[in-house]
């Protein structure tokens, strides 16, 4: 199963699965995860996840926290 991690403005998000079967989680600083309160549409490609998350959470942007980036 694929896992993609993102820093979405100030929030850490993990997305697992594949197109058509995405699951999203919020990541805590202690390594724990909890189910996210949003749904990723099945037609979002893996390469488009960061753009989708930026569109979804654009209202959370703030100076110094103004981007979505994929984490290693």
N, CA, C and O atoms as CSV, one atom per row, in Angstrom:
chain,resi,resn,atom,element,x,y,z
A,1,UNK,N,N,0.851,-1.178,0.000
A,1,UNK,CA,C,0.000,0.000,0.000
A,1,UNK,C,C,0.894,1.238,0.000
A,1,UNK,O,O,1.863,1.312,0.756
A,2,UNK,N,N,0.573,2.179,-0.827
A,2,UNK,CA,C,1.335,3.428,-0.897
A,2,UNK,C,C,0.958,4.346,0.246
A,2,UNK,O,O,-0.195,4.375,0.678
A,3,UNK,N,N,1.939,5.102,0.739
A,3,UNK,CA,C,1.653,6.166,1.710
A,3,UNK,C,C,2.384,7.415,1.260
A,3,UNK,O,O,3.573,7.380,0.943
A,4,UNK,N,N,1.658,8.508,1.237
A,4,UNK,CA,C,2.201,9.811,0.895
A,4,UNK,C,C,2.005,10.715,2.095
A,4,UNK,O,O,0.917,10.762,2.668
A,5,UNK,N,N,3.047,11.431,2.478
A,5,UNK,CA,C,2.947,12.354,3.615
A,5,UNK,C,C,3.119,13.780,3.115
A,5,UNK,O,O,3.936,14.063,2.238
A,6,UNK,N,N,2.322,14.669,3.701
A,6,UNK,CA,C,2.326,16.068,3.289
A,6,UNK,C,C,2.324,16.971,4.505
A,6,UNK,O,O,1.760,16.640,5.548
A,7,UNK,N,N,2.962,18.111,4.352
A,7,UNK,CA,C,2.774,19.204,5.306
A,7,UNK,C,C,1.811,20.161,4.614
A,7,UNK,O,O,2.165,20.836,3.648
A,8,UNK,N,N,0.598,20.203,5.125
A,8,UNK,CA,C,-0.472,20.996,4.527
A,8,UNK,C,C,-0.606,22.257,5.373
A,8,UNK,O,O,-1.314,22.278,6.380
A,9,UNK,N,N,0.086,23.300,4.945
A,9,UNK,CA,C,0.183,24.546,5.693
A,9,UNK,C,C,0.796,24.241,7.062
A,9,UNK,O,O,2.021,24.144,7.135
A,10,UNK,N,N,0.061,24.087,8.118
A,10,UNK,CA,C,0.651,23.762,9.426
A,10,UNK,C,C,0.362,22.334,9.873
A,10,UNK,O,O,0.830,21.916,10.932
A,11,UNK,N,N,-0.372,21.609,9.115
A,11,UNK,CA,C,-0.898,20.306,9.525
A,11,UNK,C,C,-0.171,19.181,8.796
A,11,UNK,O,O,0.134,19.309,7.610
A,12,UNK,N,N,0.111,18.072,9.496
A,12,UNK,CA,C,0.713,16.900,8.871
A,12,UNK,C,C,-0.390,15.925,8.482
A,12,UNK,O,O,-1.242,15.567,9.295
A,13,UNK,N,N,-0.355,15.504,7.217
A,13,UNK,CA,C,-1.394,14.621,6.682
A,13,UNK,C,C,-0.717,13.449,5.976
A,13,UNK,O,O,0.257,13.632,5.245
A,14,UNK,N,N,-1.239,12.254,6.199
A,14,UNK,CA,C,-0.813,11.066,5.455
A,14,UNK,C,C,-1.983,10.598,4.610
A,14,UNK,O,O,-3.132,10.618,5.052
A,15,UNK,N,N,-1.681,10.180,3.398
A,15,UNK,CA,C,-2.687,9.619,2.498
A,15,UNK,C,C,-2.195,8.237,2.101
A,15,UNK,O,O,-1.074,8.082,1.616
A,16,UNK,N,N,-3.033,7.241,2.309
A,16,UNK,CA,C,-2.674,5.880,1.950
A,16,UNK,C,C,-3.645,5.358,0.905
A,16,UNK,O,O,-4.748,5.878,0.733
A,17,UNK,N,N,-3.206,4.319,0.213
A,17,UNK,CA,C,-4.076,3.677,-0.759
A,17,UNK,C,C,-3.654,3.931,-2.182
A,17,UNK,O,O,-2.467,3.980,-2.507
A,18,UNK,N,N,-4.658,4.090,-3.025
A,18,UNK,CA,C,-4.452,4.324,-4.452
A,18,UNK,C,C,-5.679,5.051,-4.984
A,18,UNK,O,O,-6.696,5.123,-4.296
A,19,UNK,N,N,-5.601,5.593,-6.204
A,19,UNK,CA,C,-6.778,6.268,-6.753
A,19,UNK,C,C,-8.000,5.354,-6.693
A,19,UNK,O,O,-7.939,4.181,-7.063
A,20,UNK,N,N,-9.088,5.909,-6.227
A,20,UNK,CA,C,-10.317,5.154,-6.064
A,20,UNK,C,C,-10.479,4.587,-4.666
A,20,UNK,O,O,-11.569,4.153,-4.292
A,21,UNK,N,N,-9.402,4.588,-3.891
A,21,UNK,CA,C,-9.464,4.008,-2.539
A,21,UNK,C,C,-8.522,4.750,-1.589
A,21,UNK,O,O,-7.787,4.121,-0.827
A,22,UNK,N,N,-8.541,6.072,-1.633
A,22,UNK,CA,C,-7.691,6.867,-0.744
A,22,UNK,C,C,-8.244,6.884,0.666
A,22,UNK,O,O,-9.459,6.873,0.865
A,23,UNK,N,N,-7.344,6.911,1.657
A,23,UNK,CA,C,-7.693,7.146,3.053
A,23,UNK,C,C,-6.745,8.206,3.566
A,23,UNK,O,O,-5.545,8.153,3.295
A,24,UNK,N,N,-7.271,9.175,4.307
A,24,UNK,CA,C,-6.449,10.274,4.818
A,24,UNK,C,C,-6.424,10.241,6.342
A,24,UNK,O,O,-7.408,9.882,6.988
A,25,UNK,N,N,-5.280,10.622,6.899
A,25,UNK,CA,C,-5.068,10.638,8.338
A,25,UNK,C,C,-4.333,11.898,8.739
A,25,UNK,O,O,-3.502,12.405,7.986
A,26,UNK,N,N,-4.637,12.407,9.925
A,26,UNK,CA,C,-3.838,13.473,10.524
A,26,UNK,C,C,-2.739,12.799,11.336
A,26,UNK,O,O,-3.000,11.827,12.045
A,27,UNK,N,N,-1.523,13.303,11.240
A,27,UNK,CA,C,-0.388,12.757,11.971
A,27,UNK,C,C,-0.073,13.640,13.158
A,27,UNK,O,O,-0.005,14.862,13.030
A,28,UNK,N,N,0.120,13.029,14.310
A,28,UNK,CA,C,0.494,13.768,15.506
A,28,UNK,C,C,2.007,13.809,15.658
A,28,UNK,O,O,2.717,13.013,15.045
A,29,UNK,N,N,2.495,14.725,16.465
A,29,UNK,CA,C,3.931,14.857,16.713
A,29,UNK,C,C,4.490,13.609,17.400
A,29,UNK,O,O,5.687,13.333,17.312
A,30,UNK,N,N,3.630,12.864,18.078
A,30,UNK,CA,C,4.063,11.670,18.789
A,30,UNK,C,C,4.032,10.414,17.913
A,30,UNK,O,O,4.259,9.310,18.409
A,31,UNK,N,N,3.752,10.575,16.613
A,31,UNK,CA,C,3.723,9.450,15.697
A,31,UNK,C,C,2.367,8.783,15.556
A,31,UNK,O,O,2.198,7.892,14.723
A,32,UNK,N,N,1.405,9.199,16.355
A,32,UNK,CA,C,0.064,8.622,16.254
A,32,UNK,C,C,-0.677,9.242,15.074
A,32,UNK,O,O,-0.354,10.341,14.623
A,33,UNK,N,N,-1.660,8.525,14.595
A,33,UNK,CA,C,-2.486,9.024,13.493
A,33,UNK,C,C,-3.950,8.833,13.846
A,33,UNK,O,O,-4.321,7.919,14.582
A,34,UNK,N,N,-4.771,9.723,13.300
A,34,UNK,CA,C,-6.217,9.593,13.482
A,34,UNK,C,C,-6.875,9.867,12.137
A,34,UNK,O,O,-6.348,10.628,11.325
A,35,UNK,N,N,-8.013,9.254,11.908
A,35,UNK,CA,C,-8.690,9.473,10.623
A,35,UNK,C,C,-8.970,10.961,10.399
A,35,UNK,O,O,-9.382,11.675,11.313
A,36,UNK,N,N,-8.743,11.400,9.189
A,36,UNK,CA,C,-9.013,12.796,8.830
A,36,UNK,C,C,-10.509,13.013,8.673
A,36,UNK,O,O,-11.267,12.073,8.435
A,37,UNK,N,N,-10.919,14.259,8.809
A,37,UNK,CA,C,-12.338,14.605,8.693
A,37,UNK,C,C,-12.686,15.118,7.294
A,37,UNK,O,O,-13.577,15.952,7.129
A,38,UNK,N,N,-11.978,14.612,6.305
A,38,UNK,CA,C,-12.286,14.959,4.915
A,38,UNK,C,C,-12.112,13.705,4.071
A,38,UNK,O,O,-11.462,12.744,4.483
A,39,UNK,N,N,-12.701,13.734,2.892
A,39,UNK,CA,C,-12.651,12.599,1.975
A,39,UNK,C,C,-11.944,13.034,0.703
A,39,UNK,O,O,-12.193,14.121,0.181
A,40,UNK,N,N,-11.064,12.182,0.213
A,40,UNK,CA,C,-10.408,12.435,-1.071
A,40,UNK,C,C,-11.180,11.715,-2.165
A,40,UNK,O,O,-11.412,10.511,-2.067
A,41,UNK,N,N,-11.579,12.434,-3.201
A,41,UNK,CA,C,-12.301,11.779,-4.298
A,41,UNK,C,C,-11.445,10.692,-4.941
A,41,UNK,O,O,-10.222,10.815,-5.015
A,42,UNK,N,N,-12.078,9.661,-5.390
A,42,UNK,CA,C,-11.361,8.549,-5.994
A,42,UNK,C,C,-10.652,8.879,-7.282
A,42,UNK,O,O,-9.725,8.170,-7.672
A,43,UNK,N,N,-11.066,9.948,-7.959
A,43,UNK,CA,C,-10.454,10.270,-9.250
A,43,UNK,C,C,-9.214,11.157,-9.131
A,43,UNK,O,O,-8.668,11.575,-10.152
A,44,UNK,N,N,-8.753,11.455,-7.906
A,44,UNK,CA,C,-7.534,12.249,-7.729
A,44,UNK,C,C,-6.337,11.316,-7.902
A,44,UNK,O,O,-6.212,10.316,-7.196
A,45,UNK,N,N,-5.462,11.652,-8.846
A,45,UNK,CA,C,-4.253,10.863,-9.085
A,45,UNK,C,C,-3.230,11.143,-7.991
A,45,UNK,O,O,-3.264,12.201,-7.363
A,46,UNK,N,N,-2.328,10.205,-7.764
A,46,UNK,CA,C,-1.300,10.367,-6.735
A,46,UNK,C,C,-0.488,11.643,-6.964
A,46,UNK,O,O,-0.156,12.341,-6.006
A,47,UNK,N,N,-0.169,11.951,-8.206
A,47,UNK,CA,C,0.619,13.152,-8.512
A,47,UNK,C,C,-0.148,14.443,-8.255
A,47,UNK,O,O,0.456,15.515,-8.213
A,48,UNK,N,N,-1.466,14.364,-8.082
A,48,UNK,CA,C,-2.293,15.551,-7.873
A,48,UNK,C,C,-2.748,15.729,-6.422
A,48,UNK,O,O,-3.499,16.656,-6.120
A,49,UNK,N,N,-2.302,14.856,-5.532
A,49,UNK,CA,C,-2.740,14.938,-4.140
A,49,UNK,C,C,-2.367,16.264,-3.485
A,49,UNK,O,O,-3.201,16.867,-2.810
A,50,UNK,N,N,-1.139,16.727,-3.668
A,50,UNK,CA,C,-0.717,17.988,-3.040
A,50,UNK,C,C,-1.574,19.155,-3.524
A,50,UNK,O,O,-1.982,19.998,-2.726
A,51,UNK,N,N,-1.848,19.206,-4.822
A,51,UNK,CA,C,-2.691,20.282,-5.354
A,51,UNK,C,C,-4.103,20.209,-4.793
A,51,UNK,O,O,-4.699,21.235,-4.466
A,52,UNK,N,N,-4.641,18.998,-4.681
A,52,UNK,CA,C,-5.990,18.846,-4.138
A,52,UNK,C,C,-6.025,19.305,-2.679
A,52,UNK,O,O,-6.936,20.030,-2.279
A,53,UNK,N,N,-5.036,18.886,-1.884
A,53,UNK,CA,C,-4.987,19.298,-0.480
A,53,UNK,C,C,-4.833,20.807,-0.349
A,53,UNK,O,O,-5.421,21.407,0.551
A,54,UNK,N,N,-4.055,21.433,-1.226
A,54,UNK,CA,C,-3.901,22.894,-1.200
A,54,UNK,C,C,-5.241,23.571,-1.485
A,54,UNK,O,O,-5.595,24.547,-0.823
A,55,UNK,N,N,-5.977,23.066,-2.454
A,55,UNK,CA,C,-7.294,23.637,-2.763
A,55,UNK,C,C,-8.266,23.440,-1.602
A,55,UNK,O,O,-9.045,24.335,-1.274
A,56,UNK,N,N,-8.214,22.271,-0.991
A,56,UNK,CA,C,-9.137,21.952,0.088
A,56,UNK,C,C,-8.890,22.791,1.341
A,56,UNK,O,O,-9.836,23.214,2.006
A,57,UNK,N,N,-7.622,23.030,1.660
A,57,UNK,CA,C,-7.265,23.705,2.912
A,57,UNK,C,C,-6.706,25.114,2.715
A,57,UNK,O,O,-6.038,25.626,3.613
A,58,UNK,N,N,-6.953,25.752,1.583
A,58,UNK,CA,C,-6.351,27.055,1.295
A,58,UNK,C,C,-6.673,28.107,2.360
A,58,UNK,O,O,-5.905,29.051,2.544
A,59,UNK,N,N,-7.790,27.958,3.056
A,59,UNK,CA,C,-8.141,28.944,4.095
A,59,UNK,C,C,-7.249,28.832,5.328
A,59,UNK,O,O,-7.247,29.736,6.163
A,60,UNK,N,N,-6.489,27.740,5.460
A,60,UNK,CA,C,-5.564,27.566,6.580
A,60,UNK,C,C,-4.202,28.210,6.325
A,60,UNK,O,O,-3.350,28.228,7.213
A,61,UNK,N,N,-3.993,28.730,5.137
A,61,UNK,CA,C,-2.708,29.350,4.812
A,61,UNK,C,C,-2.488,30.587,5.668
A,61,UNK,O,O,-3.425,31.327,5.968
A,62,UNK,N,N,-1.237,30.802,6.057
A,62,UNK,CA,C,-0.862,31.958,6.871
A,62,UNK,C,C,0.587,32.310,6.524
A,62,UNK,O,O,1.310,31.475,5.981
A,63,UNK,N,N,1.015,33.527,6.829
A,63,UNK,CA,C,2.416,33.869,6.575
A,63,UNK,C,C,3.340,32.840,7.231
A,63,UNK,O,O,3.183,32.501,8.404
A,64,UNK,N,N,4.281,32.365,6.469
A,64,UNK,CA,C,5.200,31.349,6.961
A,64,UNK,C,C,4.662,29.932,6.822
A,64,UNK,O,O,5.421,28.969,6.930
A,65,UNK,N,N,3.379,29.798,6.586
A,65,UNK,CA,C,2.728,28.497,6.379
A,65,UNK,C,C,1.831,28.627,5.160
A,65,UNK,O,O,0.608,28.524,5.258
A,66,UNK,N,N,2.448,28.851,4.023
A,66,UNK,CA,C,1.681,29.177,2.832
A,66,UNK,C,C,1.841,28.182,1.687
A,66,UNK,O,O,1.637,28.524,0.522
A,67,UNK,N,N,2.211,26.940,2.033
A,67,UNK,CA,C,2.394,25.952,0.967
A,67,UNK,C,C,2.027,24.569,1.464
A,67,UNK,O,O,1.925,24.300,2.661
A,68,UNK,N,N,1.834,23.707,0.481
A,68,UNK,CA,C,1.647,22.273,0.730
A,68,UNK,C,C,2.819,21.597,0.081
A,68,UNK,O,O,3.099,21.819,-1.098
A,69,UNK,N,N,3.521,20.760,0.849
A,69,UNK,CA,C,4.647,20.066,0.259
A,69,UNK,C,C,4.643,18.596,0.667
A,69,UNK,O,O,4.232,18.228,1.767
A,70,UNK,N,N,5.105,17.796,-0.241
A,70,UNK,CA,C,5.215,16.362,0.045
A,70,UNK,C,C,6.463,16.132,0.875
A,70,UNK,O,O,7.519,16.700,0.598
A,71,UNK,N,N,6.337,15.301,1.886
A,71,UNK,CA,C,7.452,14.984,2.766
A,71,UNK,C,C,8.077,13.652,2.334
A,71,UNK,O,O,7.404,12.792,1.765
A,72,UNK,N,N,9.362,13.502,2.613
A,72,UNK,CA,C,10.022,12.229,2.234
A,72,UNK,C,C,9.516,11.065,3.084
A,72,UNK,O,O,9.959,9.931,2.903
